[in-house]
Amino acid sequence: MKNLFTLLFIFLCWSNFGQFNANKDYHFKQDFGQILEDLSTNYIYLKDKKTDFSCVKEKYSKVINMVKTDKQRILFFEYLLDEFYDSNLKLNTETKHSYRFHSPIYVTLKDDKFYVKDIWYSQMKDYGKNIVGAEVLRFNSKEFNNAIDNYPTQCVNKNLPEVREWIANRIISGRNNKARILTLQTLNNKRVTLNIDNIKITENRELLSAYKKNRIAVVKINNSLGNDNLLLAFDKKLESLMDTDGLILDLRNTVDGGKPYNVRGIMSRFVNAEMPYQKFVTEEKLGNNPVIIRKRLESVTPRGKQYKKPVVVLVGRWTNNTAESLAIGFDGLQRAKVIGTEMGKFSGTTLNYSFNNRNYGYRIPTEKLYQLNGTLREKFIPQYNVTQENTLSDGVLEKAFSVLKFDIDQNFNVNGKEKNSIVKN
């Protein structure tokens, strides 16, 4: 395995970041010690990771004297955090050489090979090529498995399936300043070249969008769960949809997550009593005393006029972080059926930490989030787990209409009169 010096600093030299010297950077060492201490003390998943923490301390301390520019320091800390293969453990800044946070394609590992599992269909424009199921052969002309082996982590076993798949998707996300060109072999044995940056992604400027079809409302959150104005817009839109027979809430474009305030605010319009929807678990320790496990439930309280008809929630790989809480919340409340693929698998809830000597910091997951049934949020699998079969139709949305129509039919008698509402008075 290549050592960290080769992976990090030859790359930096090649990028013309500047000359290295042996002078010590006292402040940088302070920040290095600080991030290690915060990880060891506050990272709730540390014991769950197959990462050798002693190795992290040793490997990175050996090269710290060679890191001289601000850009190098950012990459140094990024690579250090990548040792824990956790998308919710991240630096709060980036450079043009940093890896992007996501790609419109998700690949999965099977029999030591990688295949296209999901594509961001809900946001793609006019994409006609069916690449679902295609094997990934090369990335930027490099054999794909070799690219994974050369990824700049040192203290975690890259042969572990969970680690290898996380790194594979990190690589496909690509660096900010580099192209992302895949060589694929499709299911009909055709070899195709795909430039990911040429895939046109729809950018919705409105906070949410909605339409009606066959008396069913479809409301799509346009990556706005972090916007302070979302709840007012959602309330206004929901008021205009009260006469519909059912509602589809599309969360497949919530890639940036959002604010818990908006999550609770949306759910509060669909319940008629205070109810728990997720569980937090963390560890507490005072001095040399034993570690104590702390658990608490978070509840949602009804607000405004309730929407009482059947609801379906759509999720996918680009349903991230707090959007994942919204999905498992509806599921835990038994207020909606969840349809789609696995979600972004963002682990826990995070706190922001600041370096003493830098104008940026990092976020660390400090609490684990669970469904009410005891399943970790990142392990959630939708009740209707839809396998994407092609890029030519929206199978998830089609399934949603089918499931919702059945629920609506069950909710009405043969004379068309409502039997009962999902939310009882």
Residue pairs with C-beta under 8 A, 6 or more apart in sequence:
1 149
1 154
2 150
3 59
3 154
4 59
4 60
4 62
4 63
4 79
4 152
4 154
5 62
5 63
5 66
7 79
7 150
7 152
7 154
8 63
8 75
8 76
8 79
8 152
9 20
9 63
9 66
9 67
9 72
11 97
11 152
12 71
12 72
12 75
13 20
15 97
17 69
17 71
17 72
18 68
18 69
19 68
20 66
20 68
21 68
22 65
22 66
23 65
23 68
24 65
25 64
25 65
25 67
25 68
27 356
27 357
28 64
28 67
28 73
28 357
29 64
30 356
30 357
31 355
31 356
31 357
31 358
32 60
32 61
32 64
34 355
34 356
35 77
35 80
35 353
35 355
35 362
36 56
36 57
38 353
38 362
38 364
39 46
39 53
39 84
39 364
40 46
40 53
42 351
42 353
42 364
42 366
43 84
43 89
43 364
43 365
43 366
44 281
44 282
44 283
44 348
44 365
44 366
44 367
44 368
45 84
45 86
45 89
45 347
45 348
45 365
45 368
46 53
46 84
49 84
49 85
49 86
49 156
50 156
50 157
50 160
50 162
50 163
51 83
51 84
51 85
51 155
51 156
52 155
52 156
53 155
55 154
55 155
56 80
56 83
56 154
56 155
59 154
59 155
60 76
60 80
63 76
64 76
67 73
67 76
71 95
71 97
73 358
74 91
74 93
74 94
74 95
74 98
75 95
75 97
75 98
77 91
77 362
78 91
78 94
78 98
78 99
79 152
79 153
81 89
81 90
81 91
81 362
82 151
82 152
82 153
82 170
83 153
83 154
83 155
83 156
84 156
85 153
85 156
85 162
85 163
85 166
85 167
86 347
86 365
87 101
87 166
87 344
87 345
87 346
87 347
88 321
88 346
88 347
88 348
88 350
88 363
88 365
89 347
89 350
89 362
89 363
89 364
89 365
90 362
90 363
91 360
91 361
91 362
92 352
92 360
92 361
92 362
92 363
93 360
94 176
95 176
96 175
96 176
96 177
97 175
97 176
97 177
98 175
98 176
99 170
99 173
99 174
99 175
99 176
100 173
100 174
100 175
100 176
101 173
101 255
102 173
102 255
102 318
103 169
103 172
103 173
103 174
103 180
103 196
104 119
104 120
104 123
104 124
104 196
104 199
104 201
105 116
105 118
105 119
105 120
105 131
105 172
105 182
105 196
106 116
106 117
106 118
106 119
106 169
106 317
107 114
107 115
107 116
107 117
107 136
107 165
107 168
107 169
107 172
108 114
108 115
108 117
108 165
109 161
109 164
109 165
109 168
112 145
113 135
113 136
114 135
114 136
114 144
114 145
114 165
114 168
115 133
115 134
115 135
115 136
116 131
116 132
116 133
116 134
116 136
116 184
117 132
117 341
117 388
118 132
118 316
118 317
118 341
118 388
119 127
119 131
119 132
119 388
119 391
120 201
120 252
120 316
120 317
120 318
121 127
121 388
121 391
121 394
121 396
122 220
122 250
122 252
122 253
122 314
122 316
122 318
122 394
122 396
122 397
123 201
123 202
123 252
123 253
123 318
124 199
124 200
124 201
124 202
124 391
125 200
125 201
125 202
126 200
127 199
127 200
127 391
128 391
128 392
129 192
129 194
129 391
130 186
130 187
130 390
130 391
130 392
131 184
131 186
131 192
131 194
131 391
132 388
132 389
132 390
132 391
133 186
133 187
134 184
134 185
134 186
134 187
134 192
135 184
135 185
136 144
136 168
136 172
136 182
136 183
136 184
137 143
137 144
137 183
137 184
137 185
137 191
138 144
138 182
138 183
139 147
139 171
139 172
139 180
139 181
139 182
139 183
140 147
140 178
140 179
140 180
140 181
141 181
141 183
144 168
144 171
147 171
148 158
148 164
148 167
148 168
148 171
149 158
151 158
151 167
151 170
151 171
153 167
156 163
157 163
158 164
158 167
172 180
172 182
172 196
173 180
174 180
174 196
179 195
179 197
180 195
180 196
180 197
181 193
181 194
181 195
181 196
182 193
182 194
182 196
183 191
183 192
183 193
183 194
184 191
184 192
184 193
184 194
185 191
185 192
186 192
204 220
204 222
204 223
204 253
205 222
206 222
207 221
207 222
207 224
207 227
207 229
207 230
207 233
207 234
208 219
208 220
208 221
208 222
208 224
208 230
208 233
208 234
208 237
209 219
209 220
209 222
210 217
210 218
210 219
210 220
210 237
210 241
211 217
211 218
212 218
212 241
212 244
213 401
214 401
214 405
215 244
215 245
215 246
216 244
216 245
216 246
216 247
216 248
216 401
216 404
216 405
216 408
217 241
217 244
217 246
217 247
217 248
218 247
218 248
218 250
218 397
219 234
219 237
219 238
219 241
219 247
219 248
219 249
219 250
220 250
220 252
220 253
221 230
221 249
221 250
221 251
221 253
221 254
221 323
222 253
223 253
223 254
223 255
223 256
224 230
224 258
225 254
225 256
225 257
225 258
225 259
225 262
225 263
225 322
225 323
225 326
226 256
226 257
226 258
226 259
226 262
227 258
227 262
228 259
230 258
230 262
231 261
231 262
231 265
231 266
234 265
234 266
234 269
235 269
235 304
238 269
238 307
239 305
241 247
241 307
242 305
242 307
244 309
245 309
245 310
245 408
245 411
245 412
246 309
246 310
246 311
246 312
246 404
246 405
246 407
246 408
247 307
247 309
247 310
247 311
247 312
248 311
248 312
248 313
248 314
248 397
248 400
248 401
248 404
249 266
249 311
249 312
249 313
249 314
249 330
249 336
250 314
250 397
251 313
251 314
251 315
251 319
251 323
251 326
251 327
252 314
252 315
252 316
252 318
252 319
252 340
252 396
253 318
254 318
254 319
254 320
254 322
254 323
254 326
255 318
255 319
255 320
255 344
256 320
256 321
257 320
257 321
257 322
257 323
257 346
258 321
258 322
258 323
259 322
260 322
260 325
262 322
263 322
263 323
263 325
263 326
263 329
264 300
264 301
265 303
266 326
267 277
267 300
267 326
267 329
267 330
267 333
267 335
268 300
268 301
268 302
268 303
268 304
269 303
269 304
269 305
269 306
269 307
270 306
270 307
270 311
270 330
270 333
270 335
270 336
270 423
271 300
271 302
271 306
271 333
271 335
271 423
272 302
272 306
272 423
272 424
272 425
273 302
274 299
274 300
274 301
274 302
275 299
275 300
275 333
276 297
276 298
276 299
276 300
276 332
276 372
277 298
277 299
277 300
277 325
277 328
277 329
277 330
277 332
277 333
277 372
278 297
278 298
278 325
278 328
278 329
278 332
278 369
278 370
278 371
278 372
278 377
279 295
279 296
279 297
279 298
279 369
279 370
279 371
279 372
279 374
280 295
280 296
280 297
280 298
280 349
280 367
280 368
280 369
280 370
281 293
281 294
281 295
281 367
281 368
281 370
282 293
282 294
282 366
282 367
282 368
283 291
283 292
283 293
283 294
284 291
284 292
284 293
284 294
285 291
285 292
297 372
300 329
300 333
306 423
307 423
308 421
308 422
308 423
309 408
309 411
309 421
309 422
310 336
310 404
310 407
310 408
310 411
310 422
311 330
311 335
311 336
311 337
311 422
312 336
312 337
312 338
312 339
312 400
312 403
312 404
312 407
313 326
313 327
313 330
313 331
313 336
313 337
313 338
313 339
314 339
314 340
314 396
314 397
314 400
315 323
315 324
315 327
315 338
315 339
315 340
315 341
315 343
315 382
316 340
316 341
316 343
316 396
317 341
317 342
317 343
317 344
318 344
319 327
319 340
319 343
319 344
320 343
320 344
320 346
321 344
321 346
323 343
323 344
324 343
324 344
324 346
324 377
324 378
324 380
325 369
325 377
327 338
327 343
327 380
327 382
328 338
328 371
328 377
328 380
330 336
330 338
331 337
331 338
331 371
331 380
331 383
332 371
332 372
332 373
335 422
335 423
337 383
337 384
337 403
337 407
338 382
338 383
338 384
339 382
339 383
339 384
339 386
339 396
339 399
339 400
339 403
340 382
340 384
340 385
340 386
340 396
341 382
341 385
341 386
341 387
341 388
341 396
342 380
342 381
342 382
342 385
343 378
343 380
345 378
345 379
346 377
346 378
347 365
347 368
347 376
347 377
347 378
348 365
348 366
348 367
348 368
348 369
348 377
348 378
349 365
349 366
349 367
349 369
350 363
350 364
350 365
350 366
351 363
351 364
351 366
352 361
352 362
352 363
353 361
353 362
353 363
353 364
354 360
354 361
355 361
355 362
368 376
369 376
369 377
370 376
370 377
371 377
371 380
384 399
384 403
386 395
386 396
386 399
388 395
388 396
389 395
410 419
411 418
411 419
411 420
411 421
411 422
412 418
412 419
413 419
